């Protein structure tokens, strides 16, 4: 199930990149190069359609991310065993601080 969600998420991300590149932004975009999008119902209609597709893809990606997090947290993963190991205390290690050598004592010679 995780692989299916990951594949759909990657496909939606790539489609979102393509749709954003097609959009007509501030005086120019790839929207005018594609005659197919202009045949969807005129220039104004294609811009509106592309904008709706952008929002739907962005929302779909957000939902897929939330669903994938729910599956990862509910499934058996190595994170649970790490948490159990930390809570049980695990092996203890002692850290010793290095000792500095004693400073030489200079006794004045008479």
LINCORQUI-V929214 format. One record per pair of residues at least 12 apart in sequence whose ideal C-beta (glycine too) atoms are under 10 Angstrom apart, sorted by the first residue. I is the first residue (numbers start at 0). GAP is how many residues later the second one is. D is the distance in whole Angstrom. If there is no record, write none. Layout:
# LINCORQUI-V929214
i->I gap->GAP d->D
i->I gap->GAP d->D
This chain:
# LINCORQUI-V929214
i->0 gap->66 d->9
i->0 gap->67 d->9
i->0 gap->70 d->6
i->0 gap->74 d->8
i->1 gap->66 d->7
i->1 gap->69 d->6
i->1 gap->70 d->7
i->1 gap->73 d->8
i->4 gap->59 d->6
i->4 gap->60 d->9
i->4 gap->62 d->6
i->4 gap->63 d->5
i->4 gap->66 d->7
i->4 gap->67 d->10
i->5 gap->58 d->9
i->5 gap->62 d->7
i->7 gap->52 d->8
i->7 gap->53 d->9
i->7 gap->56 d->6
i->7 gap->59 d->10
i->7 gap->60 d->10
i->8 gap->51 d->9
i->8 gap->52 d->7
i->8 gap->54 d->10
i->8 gap->55 d->5
i->8 gap->56 d->7
i->8 gap->58 d->9
i->8 gap->59 d->7
i->9 gap->51 d->10
i->9 gap->54 d->10
i->10 gap->46 d->10
i->11 gap->44 d->9
i->11 gap->45 d->6
i->11 gap->46 d->9
i->11 gap->47 d->10
i->11 gap->48 d->5
i->11 gap->49 d->5
i->11 gap->51 d->10
i->11 gap->52 d->7
i->12 gap->44 d->8
i->12 gap->45 d->10
i->12 gap->47 d->10
i->12 gap->48 d->6
i->12 gap->51 d->9
i->13 gap->43 d->10
i->14 gap->38 d->8
i->14 gap->39 d->10
i->14 gap->41 d->10
i->14 gap->42 d->6
i->14 gap->45 d->9
i->14 gap->46 d->10
i->15 gap->37 d->9
i->15 gap->38 d->7
i->15 gap->40 d->10
i->15 gap->41 d->4
i->15 gap->42 d->6
i->15 gap->44 d->9
i->15 gap->45 d->7
i->16 gap->40 d->9
i->17 gap->12 d->9
i->17 gap->35 d->10
i->17 gap->39 d->10
i->18 gap->31 d->6
i->18 gap->32 d->9
i->18 gap->33 d->10
i->18 gap->34 d->5
i->18 gap->35 d->5
i->18 gap->36 d->10
i->18 gap->37 d->9
i->18 gap->38 d->6
i->18 gap->39 d->10
i->19 gap->30 d->9
i->19 gap->33 d->10
i->19 gap->34 d->6
i->19 gap->37 d->9
i->19 gap->38 d->10
i->21 gap->12 d->6
i->21 gap->15 d->7
i->21 gap->24 d->9
i->21 gap->28 d->6
i->21 gap->31 d->9
i->21 gap->32 d->9
i->22 gap->24 d->8
i->22 gap->27 d->6
i->22 gap->28 d->7
i->22 gap->30 d->10
i->22 gap->31 d->7
i->23 gap->13 d->10
i->23 gap->19 d->9
i->23 gap->22 d->9
i->23 gap->23 d->6
i->23 gap->26 d->8
i->23 gap->27 d->10
i->28 gap->18 d->9
i->28 gap->21 d->9
i->30 gap->12 d->8
i->30 gap->15 d->7
i->30 gap->16 d->7
i->30 gap->19 d->7
i->31 gap->14 d->10
i->33 gap->12 d->8
i->33 gap->16 d->10
i->36 gap->12 d->7
i->36 gap->13 d->7
